[in-house]
């Protein structure tokens, strides 16, 4: 959810925001009515950064697309079956 807060309000409330913001919350901080900052939890920021890294890397992006396609086509295997295929026993 996006909420709006002036820069003055953010300055006054910054220390209490950690306890009230959830993973999907963002605060649009404005100065004279213009959006100047987006405030979010650090774990949310890290997820966004990781997603951007994957999408900007052609090889990783291709692997992600292939994985999504395999899930949609129900071409997945469970973890135990995967580990069995990795074992070198005849």
mmCIF file as gemmi writes it, N, C-alpha and C atoms, coordinates in Angstrom:
data_model
loop_
_atom_site.group_PDB
_atom_site.id
_atom_site.type_symbol
_atom_site.label_atom_id
_atom_site.label_alt_id
_atom_site.label_comp_id
_atom_site.label_asym_id
_atom_site.label_entity_id
_atom_site.label_seq_id
_atom_site.pdbx_PDB_ins_code
_atom_site.Cartn_x
_atom_site.Cartn_y
_atom_site.Cartn_z
_atom_site.occupancy
_atom_site.B_iso_or_equiv
_atom_site.pdbx_formal_charge
_atom_site.auth_seq_id
_atom_site.auth_asym_id
_atom_site.pdbx_PDB_model_num
ATOM 1 N N . UNK Axp A 1 ? 0.844 -1.174 0 1 0 ? 1 A 1
ATOM 2 C CA . UNK Axp A 1 ? 0 0 0 1 0 ? 1 A 1
ATOM 3 C C . UNK Axp A 1 ? 0.897 1.248 0 1 0 ? 1 A 1
ATOM 4 N N . UNK Axp A 2 ? 0.528 2.237 -0.762 1 0 ? 2 A 1
ATOM 5 C CA . UNK Axp A 2 ? 1.277 3.488 -0.807 1 0 ? 2 A 1
ATOM 6 C C . UNK Axp A 2 ? 0.522 4.54 -0.022 1 0 ? 2 A 1
ATOM 7 N N . UNK Axp A 3 ? 1.227 5.146 0.924 1 0 ? 3 A 1
ATOM 8 C CA . UNK Axp A 3 ? 0.648 6.271 1.65 1 0 ? 3 A 1
ATOM 9 C C . UNK Axp A 3 ? 1.527 7.493 1.394 1 0 ? 3 A 1
ATOM 10 N N . UNK Axp A 4 ? 0.989 8.646 1.646 1 0 ? 4 A 1
ATOM 11 C CA . UNK Axp A 4 ? 1.687 9.897 1.367 1 0 ? 4 A 1
ATOM 12 C C . UNK Axp A 4 ? 1.992 10.601 2.676 1 0 ? 4 A 1
ATOM 13 N N . UNK Axp A 5 ? 3.187 11.165 2.752 1 0 ? 5 A 1
ATOM 14 C CA . UNK Axp A 5 ? 3.616 11.885 3.945 1 0 ? 5 A 1
ATOM 15 C C . UNK Axp A 5 ? 4.506 13.049 3.487 1 0 ? 5 A 1
ATOM 16 N N . UNK Axp A 6 ? 4.32 14.196 4.083 1 0 ? 6 A 1
ATOM 17 C CA . UNK Axp A 6 ? 5.198 15.315 3.755 1 0 ? 6 A 1
ATOM 18 C C . UNK Axp A 6 ? 6.584 15.055 4.336 1 0 ? 6 A 1
ATOM 19 N N . UNK Axp A 7 ? 7.552 15.758 3.829 1 0 ? 7 A 1
ATOM 20 C CA . UNK Axp A 7 ? 8.92 15.583 4.318 1 0 ? 7 A 1
ATOM 21 C C . UNK Axp A 7 ? 9.02 15.982 5.795 1 0 ? 7 A 1
ATOM 22 N N . UNK Axp A 8 ? 8.247 16.958 6.207 1 0 ? 8 A 1
ATOM 23 C CA . UNK Axp A 8 ? 8.235 17.359 7.623 1 0 ? 8 A 1
ATOM 24 C C . UNK Axp A 8 ? 7.642 16.268 8.502 1 0 ? 8 A 1
ATOM 25 N N . UNK Axp A 9 ? 6.552 15.651 8.047 1 0 ? 9 A 1
ATOM 26 C CA . UNK Axp A 9 ? 5.944 14.549 8.795 1 0 ? 9 A 1
ATOM 27 C C . UNK Axp A 9 ? 6.898 13.363 8.884 1 0 ? 9 A 1
ATOM 28 N N . UNK Axp A 10 ? 7.575 13.068 7.783 1 0 ? 10 A 1
ATOM 29 C CA . UNK Axp A 10 ? 8.521 11.947 7.769 1 0 ? 10 A 1
ATOM 30 C C . UNK Axp A 10 ? 9.655 12.191 8.756 1 0 ? 10 A 1
ATOM 31 N N . UNK Axp A 11 ? 10.13 13.41 8.808 1 0 ? 11 A 1
ATOM 32 C CA . UNK Axp A 11 ? 11.219 13.76 9.738 1 0 ? 11 A 1
ATOM 33 C C . UNK Axp A 11 ? 10.78 13.531 11.185 1 0 ? 11 A 1
ATOM 34 N N . UNK Axp A 12 ? 9.549 13.901 11.498 1 0 ? 12 A 1
ATOM 35 C CA . UNK Axp A 12 ? 9.045 13.737 12.864 1 0 ? 12 A 1
ATOM 36 C C . UNK Axp A 12 ? 8.792 12.27 13.221 1 0 ? 12 A 1
ATOM 37 N N . UNK Axp A 13 ? 8.371 11.476 12.242 1 0 ? 13 A 1
ATOM 38 C CA . UNK Axp A 13 ? 7.913 10.108 12.516 1 0 ? 13 A 1
ATOM 39 C C . UNK Axp A 13 ? 8.897 9.012 12.117 1 0 ? 13 A 1
ATOM 40 N N . UNK Axp A 14 ? 10.055 9.348 11.608 1 0 ? 14 A 1
ATOM 41 C CA . UNK Axp A 14 ? 10.953 8.351 11.026 1 0 ? 14 A 1
ATOM 42 C C . UNK Axp A 14 ? 11.301 7.22 11.993 1 0 ? 14 A 1
ATOM 43 N N . UNK Axp A 15 ? 11.506 7.526 13.257 1 0 ? 15 A 1
ATOM 44 C CA . UNK Axp A 15 ? 11.914 6.487 14.207 1 0 ? 15 A 1
ATOM 45 C C . UNK Axp A 15 ? 10.793 5.516 14.562 1 0 ? 15 A 1
ATOM 46 N N . UNK Axp A 16 ? 9.551 5.902 14.347 1 0 ? 16 A 1
ATOM 47 C CA . UNK Axp A 16 ? 8.437 5.009 14.682 1 0 ? 16 A 1
ATOM 48 C C . UNK Axp A 16 ? 7.919 4.233 13.475 1 0 ? 16 A 1
ATOM 49 N N . UNK Axp A 17 ? 8.403 4.532 12.286 1 0 ? 17 A 1
ATOM 50 C CA . UNK Axp A 17 ? 7.861 3.902 11.081 1 0 ? 17 A 1
ATOM 51 C C . UNK Axp A 17 ? 8.246 2.431 10.947 1 0 ? 17 A 1
ATOM 52 N N . UNK Axp A 18 ? 9.402 2.054 11.472 1 0 ? 18 A 1
ATOM 53 C CA . UNK Axp A 18 ? 9.841 0.666 11.352 1 0 ? 18 A 1
ATOM 54 C C . UNK Axp A 18 ? 8.813 -0.303 11.923 1 0 ? 18 A 1
ATOM 55 N N . UNK Axp A 19 ? 8.223 0.054 13.021 1 0 ? 19 A 1
ATOM 56 C CA . UNK Axp A 19 ? 7.264 -0.828 13.681 1 0 ? 19 A 1
ATOM 57 C C . UNK Axp A 19 ? 5.905 -0.904 13.02 1 0 ? 19 A 1
ATOM 58 N N . UNK Axp A 20 ? 5.587 0.016 12.123 1 0 ? 20 A 1
ATOM 59 C CA . UNK Axp A 20 ? 4.251 0.036 11.532 1 0 ? 20 A 1
ATOM 60 C C . UNK Axp A 20 ? 4.228 -0.298 10.046 1 0 ? 20 A 1
ATOM 61 N N . UNK Axp A 21 ? 5.386 -0.3 9.398 1 0 ? 21 A 1
ATOM 62 C CA . UNK Axp A 21 ? 5.426 -0.591 7.963 1 0 ? 21 A 1
ATOM 63 C C . UNK Axp A 21 ? 5.561 -2.085 7.724 1 0 ? 21 A 1
ATOM 64 N N . UNK Axp A 22 ? 4.764 -2.592 6.802 1 0 ? 22 A 1
ATOM 65 C CA . UNK Axp A 22 ? 4.831 -3.989 6.389 1 0 ? 22 A 1
ATOM 66 C C . UNK Axp A 22 ? 5.68 -4.117 5.129 1 0 ? 22 A 1
ATOM 67 N N . UNK Axp A 23 ? 5.905 -5.351 4.727 1 0 ? 23 A 1
ATOM 68 C CA . UNK Axp A 23 ? 6.728 -5.65 3.563 1 0 ? 23 A 1
ATOM 69 C C . UNK Axp A 23 ? 6.26 -4.913 2.303 1 0 ? 23 A 1
ATOM 70 N N . UNK Axp A 24 ? 4.969 -4.839 2.104 1 0 ? 24 A 1
ATOM 71 C CA . UNK Axp A 24 ? 4.445 -4.247 0.875 1 0 ? 24 A 1
ATOM 72 C C . UNK Axp A 24 ? 4.034 -2.78 1.01 1 0 ? 24 A 1
ATOM 73 N N . UNK Axp A 25 ? 4.405 -2.135 2.111 1 0 ? 25 A 1
ATOM 74 C CA . UNK Axp A 25 ? 4.088 -0.718 2.313 1 0 ? 25 A 1
ATOM 75 C C . UNK Axp A 25 ? 5.172 0.181 1.728 1 0 ? 25 A 1
ATOM 76 N N . UNK Axp A 26 ? 4.746 1.265 1.146 1 0 ? 26 A 1
ATOM 77 C CA . UNK Axp A 26 ? 5.648 2.309 0.661 1 0 ? 26 A 1
ATOM 78 C C . UNK Axp A 26 ? 5.063 3.65 1.078 1 0 ? 26 A 1
ATOM 79 N N . UNK Axp A 27 ? 5.932 4.544 1.488 1 0 ? 27 A 1
ATOM 80 C CA . UNK Axp A 27 ? 5.498 5.903 1.812 1 0 ? 27 A 1
ATOM 81 C C . UNK Axp A 27 ? 6.081 6.841 0.77 1 0 ? 27 A 1
ATOM 82 N N . UNK Axp A 28 ? 5.211 7.563 0.113 1 0 ? 28 A 1
ATOM 83 C CA . UNK Axp A 28 ? 5.622 8.589 -0.836 1 0 ? 28 A 1
ATOM 84 C C . UNK Axp A 28 ? 5.853 9.865 -0.03 1 0 ? 28 A 1
ATOM 85 N N . UNK Axp A 29 ? 7.093 10.297 0.022 1 0 ? 29 A 1
ATOM 86 C CA . UNK Axp A 29 ? 7.424 11.506 0.78 1 0 ? 29 A 1
ATOM 87 C C . UNK Axp A 29 ? 7.449 12.682 -0.183 1 0 ? 29 A 1
ATOM 88 N N . UNK Axp A 30 ? 6.667 13.697 0.175 1 0 ? 30 A 1
ATOM 89 C CA . UNK Axp A 30 ? 6.524 14.846 -0.715 1 0 ? 30 A 1
ATOM 90 C C . UNK Axp A 30 ? 7.142 16.101 -0.111 1 0 ? 30 A 1
ATOM 91 N N . UNK Axp A 31 ? 7.535 16.991 -0.991 1 0 ? 31 A 1
ATOM 92 C CA . UNK Axp A 31 ? 8.027 18.309 -0.606 1 0 ? 31 A 1
ATOM 93 C C . UNK Axp A 31 ? 7.3 19.326 -1.483 1 0 ? 31 A 1
ATOM 94 N N . UNK Axp A 32 ? 6.488 20.156 -0.879 1 0 ? 32 A 1
ATOM 95 C CA . UNK Axp A 32 ? 5.654 21.133 -1.601 1 0 ? 32 A 1
ATOM 96 C C . UNK Axp A 32 ? 4.778 20.441 -2.641 1 0 ? 32 A 1
ATOM 97 N N . UNK Axp A 33 ? 4.237 19.264 -2.263 1 0 ? 33 A 1
ATOM 98 C CA . UNK Axp A 33 ? 3.316 18.537 -3.127 1 0 ? 33 A 1
ATOM 99 C C . UNK Axp A 33 ? 3.964 17.672 -4.187 1 0 ? 33 A 1
ATOM 100 N N . UNK Axp A 34 ? 5.28 17.709 -4.299 1 0 ? 34 A 1
ATOM 101 C CA . UNK Axp A 34 ? 5.989 16.925 -5.31 1 0 ? 34 A 1
ATOM 102 C C . UNK Axp A 34 ? 6.631 15.71 -4.644 1 0 ? 34 A 1
ATOM 103 N N . UNK Axp A 35 ? 6.43 14.532 -5.233 1 0 ? 35 A 1
ATOM 104 C CA . UNK Axp A 35 ? 7.047 13.314 -4.697 1 0 ? 35 A 1
ATOM 105 C C . UNK Axp A 35 ? 8.57 13.396 -4.856 1 0 ? 35 A 1
ATOM 106 N N . UNK Axp A 36 ? 9.287 13.238 -3.735 1 0 ? 36 A 1
ATOM 107 C CA . UNK Axp A 36 ? 10.746 13.35 -3.785 1 0 ? 36 A 1
ATOM 108 C C . UNK Axp A 36 ? 11.468 12.092 -3.296 1 0 ? 36 A 1
ATOM 109 N N . UNK Axp A 37 ? 10.819 11.282 -2.47 1 0 ? 37 A 1
ATOM 110 C CA . UNK Axp A 37 ? 11.418 10.058 -1.957 1 0 ? 37 A 1
ATOM 111 C C . UNK Axp A 37 ? 10.351 8.98 -1.847 1 0 ? 37 A 1
ATOM 112 N N . UNK Axp A 38 ? 10.812 7.73 -1.927 1 0 ? 38 A 1
ATOM 113 C CA . UNK Axp A 38 ? 9.961 6.583 -1.617 1 0 ? 38 A 1
ATOM 114 C C . UNK Axp A 38 ? 10.616 5.873 -0.448 1 0 ? 38 A 1
ATOM 115 N N . UNK Axp A 39 ? 9.868 5.67 0.616 1 0 ? 39 A 1
ATOM 116 C CA . UNK Axp A 39 ? 10.387 5.014 1.806 1 0 ? 39 A 1
ATOM 117 C C . UNK Axp A 39 ? 9.771 3.62 1.895 1 0 ? 39 A 1
ATOM 118 N N . UNK Axp A 40 ? 10.636 2.605 2.034 1 0 ? 40 A 1
ATOM 119 C CA . UNK Axp A 40 ? 10.167 1.226 2.148 1 0 ? 40 A 1
ATOM 120 C C . UNK Axp A 40 ? 11.094 0.447 3.06 1 0 ? 40 A 1
ATOM 121 N N . UNK Axp A 41 ? 10.652 -0.725 3.478 1 0 ? 41 A 1
ATOM 122 C CA . UNK Axp A 41 ? 11.476 -1.579 4.324 1 0 ? 41 A 1
ATOM 123 C C . UNK Axp A 41 ? 12.697 -2.05 3.527 1 0 ? 41 A 1
ATOM 124 N N . UNK Axp A 42 ? 13.786 -2.298 4.217 1 0 ? 42 A 1
ATOM 125 C CA . UNK Axp A 42 ? 15.025 -2.7 3.553 1 0 ? 42 A 1
ATOM 126 C C . UNK Axp A 42 ? 14.86 -4.021 2.814 1 0 ? 42 A 1
ATOM 127 N N . UNK Axp A 43 ? 14.151 -4.992 3.388 1 0 ? 43 A 1
ATOM 128 C CA . UNK Axp A 43 ? 13.982 -6.279 2.713 1 0 ? 43 A 1
ATOM 129 C C . UNK Axp A 43 ? 13.19 -6.128 1.414 1 0 ? 43 A 1
ATOM 130 N N . UNK Axp A 44 ? 12.269 -5.199 1.366 1 0 ? 44 A 1
ATOM 131 C CA . UNK Axp A 44 ? 11.543 -4.92 0.133 1 0 ? 44 A 1
ATOM 132 C C . UNK Axp A 44 ? 12.484 -4.345 -0.913 1 0 ? 44 A 1
ATOM 133 N N . UNK Axp A 45 ? 13.316 -3.408 -0.502 1 0 ? 45 A 1
ATOM 134 C CA . UNK Axp A 45 ? 14.299 -2.799 -1.402 1 0 ? 45 A 1
ATOM 135 C C . UNK Axp A 45 ? 15.241 -3.862 -1.975 1 0 ? 45 A 1
ATOM 136 N N . UNK Axp A 46 ? 15.727 -4.778 -1.111 1 0 ? 46 A 1
ATOM 137 C CA . UNK Axp A 46 ? 16.64 -5.827 -1.573 1 0 ? 46 A 1
ATOM 138 C C . UNK Axp A 46 ? 15.973 -6.728 -2.609 1 0 ? 46 A 1
ATOM 139 N N . UNK Axp A 47 ? 14.706 -7.045 -2.394 1 0 ? 47 A 1
ATOM 140 C CA . UNK Axp A 47 ? 13.981 -7.868 -3.361 1 0 ? 47 A 1
ATOM 141 C C . UNK Axp A 47 ? 13.852 -7.165 -4.708 1 0 ? 47 A 1
ATOM 142 N N . UNK Axp A 48 ? 13.582 -5.891 -4.679 1 0 ? 48 A 1
ATOM 143 C CA . UNK Axp A 48 ? 13.472 -5.118 -5.915 1 0 ? 48 A 1
ATOM 144 C C . UNK Axp A 48 ? 14.823 -5.104 -6.632 1 0 ? 48 A 1
ATOM 145 N N . UNK Axp A 49 ? 15.896 -4.87 -5.895 1 0 ? 49 A 1
ATOM 146 C CA . UNK Axp A 49 ? 17.242 -4.856 -6.484 1 0 ? 49 A 1
ATOM 147 C C . UNK Axp A 49 ? 17.579 -6.201 -7.121 1 0 ? 49 A 1
ATOM 148 N N . UNK Axp A 50 ? 17.297 -7.294 -6.418 1 0 ? 50 A 1
ATOM 149 C CA . UNK Axp A 50 ? 17.582 -8.63 -6.947 1 0 ? 50 A 1
ATOM 150 C C . UNK Axp A 50 ? 16.772 -8.9 -8.208 1 0 ? 50 A 1
ATOM 151 N N . UNK Axp A 51 ? 15.51 -8.494 -8.209 1 0 ? 51 A 1
ATOM 152 C CA . UNK Axp A 51 ? 14.673 -8.681 -9.388 1 0 ? 51 A 1
ATOM 153 C C . UNK Axp A 51 ? 15.221 -7.899 -10.572 1 0 ? 51 A 1
ATOM 154 N N . UNK Axp A 52 ? 15.635 -6.667 -10.337 1 0 ? 52 A 1
ATOM 155 C CA . UNK Axp A 52 ? 16.209 -5.859 -11.419 1 0 ? 52 A 1
ATOM 156 C C . UNK Axp A 52 ? 17.495 -6.473 -11.955 1 0 ? 52 A 1
ATOM 157 N N . UNK Axp A 53 ? 18.323 -7.032 -11.077 1 0 ? 53 A 1
ATOM 158 C CA . UNK Axp A 53 ? 19.553 -7.69 -11.513 1 0 ? 53 A 1
ATOM 159 C C . UNK Axp A 53 ? 19.239 -8.889 -12.403 1 0 ? 53 A 1
ATOM 160 N N . UNK Axp A 54 ? 18.265 -9.697 -12.006 1 0 ? 54 A 1
ATOM 161 C CA . UNK Axp A 54 ? 17.889 -10.872 -12.801 1 0 ? 54 A 1
ATOM 162 C C . UNK Axp A 54 ? 17.353 -10.444 -14.156 1 0 ? 54 A 1
ATOM 163 N N . UNK Axp A 55 ? 16.459 -9.468 -14.163 1 0 ? 55 A 1
ATOM 164 C CA . UNK Axp A 55 ? 15.836 -9.044 -15.412 1 0 ? 55 A 1
ATOM 165 C C . UNK Axp A 55 ? 16.801 -8.318 -16.344 1 0 ? 55 A 1
ATOM 166 N N . UNK Axp A 56 ? 17.859 -7.729 -15.797 1 0 ? 56 A 1
ATOM 167 C CA . UNK Axp A 56 ? 18.822 -7.024 -16.649 1 0 ? 56 A 1
ATOM 168 C C . UNK Axp A 56 ? 19.918 -7.94 -17.175 1 0 ? 56 A 1
ATOM 169 N N . UNK Axp A 57 ? 19.991 -9.172 -16.675 1 0 ? 57 A 1
ATOM 170 C CA . UNK Axp A 57 ? 20.974 -10.142 -17.141 1 0 ? 57 A 1
ATOM 171 C C . UNK Axp A 57 ? 20.28 -11.085 -18.121 1 0 ? 57 A 1
ATOM 172 N N . UNK Axp A 58 ? 20.655 -11.044 -19.406 1 0 ? 58 A 1
ATOM 173 C CA . UNK Axp A 58 ? 19.947 -11.856 -20.411 1 0 ? 58 A 1
ATOM 174 C C . UNK Axp A 58 ? 19.927 -13.352 -20.086 1 0 ? 58 A 1
ATOM 175 N N . UNK Axp A 59 ? 21.033 -13.878 -19.582 1 0 ? 59 A 1
ATOM 176 C CA . UNK Axp A 59 ? 21.088 -15.312 -19.277 1 0 ? 59 A 1
ATOM 177 C C . UNK Axp A 59 ? 20.17 -15.674 -18.103 1 0 ? 59 A 1
ATOM 178 N N . UNK Axp A 60 ? 20.225 -14.875 -17.03 1 0 ? 60 A 1
ATOM 179 C CA . UNK Axp A 60 ? 19.355 -15.131 -15.883 1 0 ? 60 A 1
ATOM 180 C C . UNK Axp A 60 ? 17.886 -14.949 -16.249 1 0 ? 60 A 1
ATOM 181 N N . UNK Axp A 61 ? 17.601 -13.928 -17.044 1 0 ? 61 A 1
ATOM 182 C CA . UNK Axp A 61 ? 16.226 -13.665 -17.466 1 0 ? 61 A 1
ATOM 183 C C . UNK Axp A 61 ? 15.691 -14.826 -18.304 1 0 ? 61 A 1
ATOM 184 N N . UNK Axp A 62 ? 16.542 -15.365 -19.175 1 0 ? 62 A 1
ATOM 185 C CA . UNK Axp A 62 ? 16.144 -16.511 -19.999 1 0 ? 62 A 1
ATOM 186 C C . UNK Axp A 62 ? 15.876 -17.729 -19.121 1 0 ? 62 A 1
ATOM 187 N N . UNK Axp A 63 ? 16.729 -17.967 -18.118 1 0 ? 63 A 1
ATOM 188 C CA . UNK Axp A 63 ? 16.534 -19.094 -17.201 1 0 ? 63 A 1
ATOM 189 C C . UNK Axp A 63 ? 15.239 -18.939 -16.411 1 0 ? 63 A 1
ATOM 190 N N . UNK Axp A 64 ? 14.953 -17.726 -15.977 1 0 ? 64 A 1
ATOM 191 C CA . UNK Axp A 64 ? 13.71 -17.463 -15.253 1 0 ? 64 A 1
ATOM 192 C C . UNK Axp A 64 ? 12.505 -17.758 -16.142 1 0 ? 64 A 1
ATOM 193 N N . UNK Axp A 65 ? 12.529 -17.29 -17.375 1 0 ? 65 A 1
ATOM 194 C CA . UNK Axp A 65 ? 11.425 -17.526 -18.306 1 0 ? 65 A 1
ATOM 195 C C . UNK Axp A 65 ? 11.228 -19.014 -18.558 1 0 ? 65 A 1
ATOM 196 N N . UNK Axp A 66 ? 12.34 -19.737 -18.699 1 0 ? 66 A 1
ATOM 197 C CA . UNK Axp A 66 ? 12.259 -21.182 -18.914 1 0 ? 66 A 1
ATOM 198 C C . UNK Axp A 66 ? 11.642 -21.869 -17.698 1 0 ? 66 A 1
ATOM 199 N N . UNK Axp A 67 ? 12.052 -21.474 -16.506 1 0 ? 67 A 1
ATOM 200 C CA . UNK Axp A 67 ? 11.499 -22.047 -15.285 1 0 ? 67 A 1
ATOM 201 C C . UNK Axp A 67 ? 10.01 -21.786 -15.158 1 0 ? 67 A 1
ATOM 202 N N . UNK Axp A 68 ? 9.578 -20.577 -15.467 1 0 ? 68 A 1
ATOM 203 C CA . UNK Axp A 68 ? 8.15 -20.239 -15.417 1 0 ? 68 A 1
ATOM 204 C C . UNK Axp A 68 ? 7.377 -21.087 -16.422 1 0 ? 68 A 1
ATOM 205 N N . UNK Axp A 69 ? 7.937 -21.251 -17.617 1 0 ? 69 A 1
ATOM 206 C CA . UNK Axp A 69 ? 7.296 -22.074 -18.644 1 0 ? 69 A 1
ATOM 207 C C . UNK Axp A 69 ? 7.179 -23.525 -18.172 1 0 ? 69 A 1
ATOM 208 N N . UNK Axp A 70 ? 8.236 -24.053 -17.543 1 0 ? 70 A 1
ATOM 209 C CA . UNK Axp A 70 ? 8.201 -25.427 -17.052 1 0 ? 70 A 1
ATOM 210 C C . UNK Axp A 70 ? 7.143 -25.599 -15.958 1 0 ? 70 A 1
ATOM 211 N N . UNK Axp A 71 ? 6.995 -24.614 -15.109 1 0 ? 71 A 1
ATOM 212 C CA . UNK Axp A 71 ? 5.956 -24.68 -14.07 1 0 ? 71 A 1
ATOM 213 C C . UNK Axp A 71 ? 4.574 -24.688 -14.711 1 0 ? 71 A 1
ATOM 214 N N . UNK Axp A 72 ? 4.362 -23.808 -15.679 1 0 ? 72 A 1
ATOM 215 C CA . UNK Axp A 72 ? 3.054 -23.738 -16.344 1 0 ? 72 A 1
ATOM 216 C C . UNK Axp A 72 ? 2.721 -25.04 -17.06 1 0 ? 72 A 1
ATOM 217 N N . UNK Axp A 73 ? 3.747 -25.697 -17.61 1 0 ? 73 A 1
ATOM 218 C CA . UNK Axp A 73 ? 3.538 -26.949 -18.343 1 0 ? 73 A 1
ATOM 219 C C . UNK Axp A 73 ? 3.625 -28.163 -17.42 1 0 ? 73 A 1
ATOM 220 N N . UNK Axp A 74 ? 3.694 -27.925 -16.121 1 0 ? 74 A 1
ATOM 221 C CA . UNK Axp A 74 ? 3.785 -28.986 -15.113 1 0 ? 74 A 1
ATOM 222 C C . UNK Axp A 74 ? 4.952 -29.937 -15.402 1 0 ? 74 A 1
ATOM 223 N N . UNK Axp A 75 ? 6.09 -29.358 -15.766 1 0 ? 75 A 1
ATOM 224 C CA . UNK Axp A 75 ? 7.296 -30.142 -16.051 1 0 ? 75 A 1
ATOM 225 C C . UNK Axp A 75 ? 8.302 -29.98 -14.915 1 0 ? 75 A 1
ATOM 226 N N . UNK Axp A 76 ? 7.824 -30.087 -13.717 1 0 ? 76 A 1
ATOM 227 C CA . UNK Axp A 76 ? 8.701 -29.952 -12.56 1 0 ? 76 A 1
ATOM 228 C C . UNK Axp A 76 ? 8.818 -31.307 -11.862 1 0 ? 76 A 1
ATOM 229 N N . UNK Axp A 77 ? 9.872 -31.435 -11.051 1 0 ? 77 A 1
ATOM 230 C CA . UNK Axp A 77 ? 10.03 -32.643 -10.247 1 0 ? 77 A 1
ATOM 231 C C . UNK Axp A 77 ? 10.223 -32.223 -8.8 1 0 ? 77 A 1
ATOM 232 N N . UNK Axp A 78 ? 9.886 -33.122 -7.882 1 0 ? 78 A 1
ATOM 233 C CA . UNK Axp A 78 ? 10.057 -32.788 -6.476 1 0 ? 78 A 1
ATOM 234 C C . UNK Axp A 78 ? 11.538 -32.881 -6.091 1 0 ? 78 A 1
ATOM 235 N N . UNK Axp A 79 ? 11.872 -32.313 -4.967 1 0 ? 79 A 1
ATOM 236 C CA . UNK Axp A 79 ? 13.264 -32.212 -4.531 1 0 ? 79 A 1
ATOM 237 C C . UNK Axp A 79 ? 13.908 -33.584 -4.353 1 0 ? 79 A 1
ATOM 238 N N . UNK Axp A 80 ? 13.2 -34.539 -3.773 1 0 ? 80 A 1
ATOM 239 C CA . UNK Axp A 80 ? 13.767 -35.871 -3.555 1 0 ? 80 A 1
ATOM 240 C C . UNK Axp A 80 ? 14.12 -36.549 -4.88 1 0 ? 80 A 1
ATOM 241 N N . UNK Axp A 81 ? 13.251 -36.419 -5.869 1 0 ? 81 A 1
ATOM 242 C CA . UNK Axp A 81 ? 13.538 -36.99 -7.196 1 0 ? 81 A 1
ATOM 243 C C . UNK Axp A 81 ? 14.747 -36.312 -7.824 1 0 ? 81 A 1
ATOM 244 N N . UNK Axp A 82 ? 14.845 -35.032 -7.638 1 0 ? 82 A 1
ATOM 245 C CA . UNK Axp A 82 ? 15.998 -34.288 -8.151 1 0 ? 82 A 1
ATOM 246 C C . UNK Axp A 82 ? 17.286 -34.792 -7.528 1 0 ? 82 A 1
ATOM 247 N N . UNK Axp A 83 ? 17.267 -34.981 -6.211 1 0 ? 83 A 1
ATOM 248 C CA . UNK Axp A 83 ? 18.471 -35.448 -5.5 1 0 ? 83 A 1
ATOM 249 C C . UNK Axp A 83 ? 18.829 -36.868 -5.941 1 0 ? 83 A 1
ATOM 250 N N . UNK Axp A 84 ? 17.836 -37.715 -6.191 1 0 ? 84 A 1
ATOM 251 C CA . UNK Axp A 84 ? 18.103 -39.066 -6.674 1 0 ? 84 A 1
ATOM 252 C C . UNK Axp A 84 ? 18.804 -39.029 -8.032 1 0 ? 84 A 1
ATOM 253 N N . UNK Axp A 85 ? 18.386 -38.129 -8.907 1 0 ? 85 A 1
ATOM 254 C CA . UNK Axp A 85 ? 19.014 -38.017 -10.224 1 0 ? 85 A 1
ATOM 255 C C . UNK Axp A 85 ? 20.448 -37.522 -10.119 1 0 ? 85 A 1
ATOM 256 N N . UNK Axp A 86 ? 20.761 -36.755 -9.079 1 0 ? 86 A 1
ATOM 257 C CA . UNK Axp A 86 ? 22.119 -36.256 -8.889 1 0 ? 86 A 1
ATOM 258 C C . UNK Axp A 86 ? 23.064 -37.314 -8.344 1 0 ? 86 A 1
ATOM 259 N N . UNK Axp A 87 ? 22.535 -38.296 -7.648 1 0 ? 87 A 1
ATOM 260 C CA . UNK Axp A 87 ? 23.398 -39.3 -7.037 1 0 ? 87 A 1
ATOM 261 C C . UNK Axp A 87 ? 24.085 -40.128 -8.102 1 0 ? 87 A 1
ATOM 262 N N . UNK Axp A 88 ? 25.27 -40.592 -7.793 1 0 ? 88 A 1
ATOM 263 C CA . UNK Axp A 88 ? 26.089 -41.333 -8.752 1 0 ? 88 A 1
ATOM 264 C C . UNK Axp A 88 ? 25.951 -42.844 -8.58 1 0 ? 88 A 1
ATOM 265 N N . UNK Axp A 89 ? 24.969 -43.283 -7.812 1 0 ? 89 A 1
ATOM 266 C CA . UNK Axp A 89 ? 24.816 -44.727 -7.612 1 0 ? 89 A 1
ATOM 267 C C . UNK Axp A 89 ? 24.073 -45.318 -8.795 1 0 ? 89 A 1
ATOM 268 N N . UNK Axp A 90 ? 24.499 -46.515 -9.238 1 0 ? 90 A 1
ATOM 269 C CA . UNK Axp A 90 ? 23.865 -47.159 -10.408 1 0 ? 90 A 1
ATOM 270 C C . UNK Axp A 90 ? 22.483 -47.69 -10.116 1 0 ? 90 A 1
